[in-house]
Amino acid sequence: MVNKATKPTDALIGHDAWNIQLDKNGNLKHFLTTEGLGSEVLTRILDTAESFANVNEKSIKKVPLLRGKTIVNLFFEASTRTRTTFELAAKRLSADVLNINISTSATSKGETLLDTLQNIQAMYCDMFVVRHSDSGAAHYIANNVAPNISVINAGDGSHAHPTQAMLDMFTIRRNKGEDFGNLRVAIVGDILHSRVARSQIHALNTLNTGDVRVIAPKTLLPVGIESMGVNVFHDLEAGIKDADVVIMLRLQKERMQGALLPSEQEYYQLYGLTEERLLAAKSDAIVMHPGPINRGVEIDSNVADGTRSVILDQVSYGIAVRMAVMTMTLGREPEADADISKGRTEGDRK
Amino acid sequence: MSDIIIKSGRLIDPANKIDLIADIQITDGKISAIEAGNTIKANENTQTIEAANLTVIPGLVDCCARLREPGLENKATIQSETLAATNAGITTLCCPPDTDPVIDEPAVIELINQKTANSGRSHVVTLGALTSGLHGEHLSEMHALQQAGCVGVSNCRNPVESSLILKRAFAYAATFDLRVFIEPDEHWLSTGGCAHEGKIATRLGLKGIPVSAETIAITRALELVAETGVSAHFGRLSSAQGAEMIARAKNEQLPVTADISAHQLHLTEQDISSYNSACHVIPPLRTQRDQEALRDAVVNNTIDAICSDHQPHNIDAKQAPFASTEAGISALETLLPLCLRLSQQTELDVSDMISKITNSPAKILGINSGTLSVGADADICIFDEDEDWQLTDDSIHSHGKNTPFLGWNFQGKVKHTIVSGNLLFSD
């Protein structure tokens, strides 16, 4: 018998699915994940951010690039730093900004995510900046918004936090130069739950970083993490040996509950970054942290506040990187055949 | 009830090892004659079905289908799903006890039987709860459930925390020769998970369900099967290791059988990589390697039956980010097509494949069905093995349109379904 059964969805499975981030001209339409974007796109984000970094240092910190555009910060999960820097970035680009904290609003009244989206969409906006506790939420939203709306992922579950990863790349580039090929970057801590780590790993590998390492006890490493292109270490000093960049991740207090770790004390003993331990890294190594930091848990105050720390620079660069992503996604040439009148895409049903 | 003659079809009846061109006569709801050579003559009351170039098989027996009634009638009803089953060639469905209310007392079985009779389509048999309310604490009144018609008992995926209670439940079921139906799951390892624990889940940031959630549960159950002597059926296997453990148990002559859902034989974890919530199923889709091992297990009879694991949902249930969507596929109408596809893709010959969806599940359920023997109830499926068709939203009769197979092209289409001697579907 001839096999006639065919599977038309093959083309949509796997990496092609990430192409919803790009429009027909190959320009960034949504920014959902650092995965699946070429180094030229990531480099363009960094270059654009570089031009905005200067704006932020001027006394009048405003450019009119997105005047008349409406950006909605849709936060389904609490955030201070990320939301604030997105808001500042939008305002410095002269866009109108609306902040909506859904965790305390609509969904608690039983409204579905899709209904919430359609309601806000009916208010004529141009961009959603979304944070949600579910992995894949930003993809879901991008697949279900009107085609004229861009979606930026401000963190979805344990999946991705691409603007954080790009501001980290920006920080590394400012400190270590454009060639990532000779760099050794070590990411330390709760990789299992970290969307930041996943996005950093994709971005670092796309930018051809020489050696990307993750360092954690086995309980905080997801199965198959090596397949994302990292070298795995369980010992902090061995892992950060001769590193150019050491990225510390926040350890959530609730990790003690699910028997992932015995105590903060033991974690600090094994994985807390102290000045003494940092000696294993290169003498000019920089120390990064996406924040908020737990002093005395994953990082010692002397290191967090020390000369190697670029933690506060990361926060400042965050504004420039988010300005870059916003202008790249909203400042695109309109697509000739974009059907703006259409309420929803069929994307989620393909 | 008029007589029916099915003329010149290719009869495949695995139970009797029959594969030949013949005529079937149906009288008073039973198969009254099977003869090759045009010897059965019609009278004026006879309805004739021309089956030349068609394949005539026993009506399909689906050993696991959620009909959503009672309890979730907004998703589907016994009426809607038995209609969909009939149109898909499935003449008997087995409904697990996790309805609302739970099937832990005879009244619920009577309700289901009544609704099924009112619908007048495919037959529905029920499994009773292994423990009261499926809470895993007190034994259900298994004897009463058996008297009311339950063909076995199950705790579905609800945990029985205490191994002592599980052992006693098995022993009590064995007292009445009731088979226990086990959906192997160690809930401590699976709770909150929505994907196979592995590369894809790691990349997508989804909480994984390890293979050990299945194998630990199988190990515990097998030890208790050995001690109590209860007959056990393991449903919805998902892993190579799980299948291997069943093979070993069968080798040791333990009274065990197993099934798998058809979708596990055609999809893998790769299919969720774009957060396709239609592929959100529990147990999760696992690796290519698992799929290959499970296909082998079907071919070598480690896995006795293939079921739909039908779980119809309304549209909202799948409209959310992946982890927040409800698990399950509306699968009645792809059971036969996916099985035909399997035999096209593997060494499983058509007769052996048909056995997995007819006499073999019937035997597991202990029902007198799934065969074309003279004297048997006339539950018959007639399909065209060459007809090409595409699964579309409109072609689905189930209330649930939640299937990842939308848009797939299949070869082999149901043309007629006869339930208890009544021709209930013709395409």
Interface residues (C-beta under 8 A of the other chain):
Chain A: M1 V2 N3 K4 A5 T6 K7 P8 T9 L12 I13 G14 A17 W18 E35 T112 L113 L114 H132 D134 S135 G136 A137 H139 Y140 D156 G157 S158 H159 A160 R195 R198 P222 V223 G224 I225 S227 M228 D348 R349
Chain B: E197 G198 K199 A201 T202 R203 L204 G205 L206 K207 G208 P210 Q270 D271 S273 S274 Y275 N276 S277 D316 Q319 A320 P321 F322 A323 S324 P337 L340 R341 S343 Q344 Q345 E385 D388 P404 L406 G407 W408 N409 F410 Q411
